[in-house]
Amino acid sequence: MQEGISTILKSVIIMAGGKGTRFGRPDKTLVEVKGETLLERLVSQASEFSGNVHVCSSSNSPAVVEVCRTREYRFIEEPGNNFVEAVRTCLGSVNKFPSLVLPGDIFLNDTRVIGELIDFYTASPVDLVTLIHDSVPLGISIYRKLPGAGEVLSHKNYNCNENMIFNVNTEADYKFLLHQLR
């Protein structure tokens, strides 16, 4: 990882406003892993990469909204219609680039993967880099700018090691994660 990496990103946005339909409840970012919630862990880890961390949520996740207010996280409310619209709303609200977007339902086992993504972004002349594993986007991206209406940003993917990130989409994923961390 480069020296001064924490000064490269102007903001980090954690997306935590989904309905949680695959998980069975909308507050999956509040499940505990290793003594803290996914959201608490991500906010702490994101602070390693930027001093400007925001949590983006919606009325779909009232418990997450309440936690954000109680913990005094920088909070952005979005409409809760879909992930792409929510990302655009939150990027526009923060309006500081480059911005790292993280889904709130991930467990970063090793933050080096974010450092690697930042290094890849820094070396790439594109407007958007996305972290993938086995050709599947993980919802983790760095934006160089806010896309205009209908604009398709120049884009590259960065493939990561599967053991560095756990995506908690379902209750089975959560149980698997807990089992892996024993």
N, C-alpha and C positions, 0 to 999 in steps of 0.2 A: 504494500500500500504506500502511496506517495506521502511525503511529508506535507503537513498542512491540509490533509484530506478534509478535515472538518470545516475548512473555509471554502471548499469547492461548492458544496450544496448550500443554496440560500434558504431552502425550506425542505421539510419532510412532512408529508401528509399521510396519516393513517386512516384508511377507509374502514369505518366500523358501523355502517348504517343499514346493513342488509336485513332481510326478513328471516334469514336462517332456516329456510324451508327444508334444506337437505339435512340440517342438524337437528331440526325439531323444535327450535326456539331461536328467537332473534338475538339473544344475548351471548352468543358463543364466544365473543371476545372476552367475556367475563369468567370463563371457566378457568380453574386454577391448575397450574402446572408448576411443580417445584416451588410451591409456597406463594406464588403470585399469579395474577390473572394474565392471560395472553396480552391484554391491552397494557397493563402496567409494565410488563416486560418490554413490549415494543416501544413504548414511550421512552423508557430508560435507554434502550439500545439505540433508538433514533437520535437521542441527544448526543451520542458519540459522533454523529455525522453532521449535525446542524444544531445551532442554538434556537432554531425557529421551527418547533415541532407543533403540528396541529392535528387534532382528531376531528374527522368528518363523520357525522352521523345524521340520523333522521328520526322521524316519529315512528318508524318501523322498529326502532330499538330504544324504547323509553328508559330502560335500565342503564344503557350505555350513556345516553344523554345525561341522566342524573349523576352518574359517576364522573363524567367530564366536568359537570358543574361543581360537584362536591370537591373534587381533587384540583379544581381550578386549572384544568388543562386548557390550552388554547383550543377553542371549539368552533367548528363551522357547521351550521345546520344546512343540510341539502334536502331536496324534495323526496328522495327515496324511491325514485322510479326505476333506475337501472344503474349499474356500475359505471358505464361509460359516461352517462350524463352527470353522475355524482362526481366523478374525477374531474370533468370539465368545469363544473360549478366550483369545486374546491380549489382547483388550480387558478381559476379566475379570481376567486376571493382572496387568496394569498398573494398572487401575482408577483412572486419572486422566483427567479429561475437562475440556475437549474433547480428543479424540484424532484425529490424522490417520492414516489407514491408506493405505499405498502398496504396490502390488505390486512385488516385487523385479525384475521383468523389464521395467521401463520405463527409458527414457533421457530424462531431463528436459533438453531442449535449453535451456530458459529457465525458471528457478525463479519468474519473475513469475507464471506460471500458478497456482502454489500460493498466492502472495500474493493473487491475484484470487479464488481459491476461499475463502481465509480471510476476505477482505472480504465476499464474498457470504454466507458462513456467519454472520458477525457481524451482518449486516443482516437475516438470516432468523430468524424465531421457531420454526424447526423443529428436530427432534432429530437430523436426518441430512441432509447435503448430499453430493451425488455429482457428480463431474466426468464429463461425457460429451462425445463428439464424434459428430456425425451420429446422434444418438439411441442411441449405443452406450456403456454404462458402461465406464470405463477401470479400474475397481477402486480408484480414488482417492476416498476419502470422509472426511468429518469427522463424528465422532459426538459428540453432546452428552452421551450417557449410554449405558450398557450396556442393550441391549434385554432385557426379561424373556422367559421361556419363552413362545413363541408370540406375543409382542408385535410389532406392526407400528409402527415409528417414523414420526412425521410426517416428511415428506421433500420435498426440492426438488432439482432437477438444475441444474447450471451447465454451459453449453456452452463448450468451449474451442477455441482455435485449433489446428488439427491440426499445425502446424509446431513447436509447443512441446514436444510429447511424442511419443516413438516407443515403441510397444508391441512388444516382441521376443518374439513367440509361437512363431515358426518360424525355422528356419535361413535361409529366404528373407528374413524380416523383418530378421534380423541383417545379412545381406549388403547389403540395401537401405540400412539405417542407415549402415553403413560407407561405402557408395558416396555417400550424401547428405552425409556429413561431410568428404569429400575436398576 
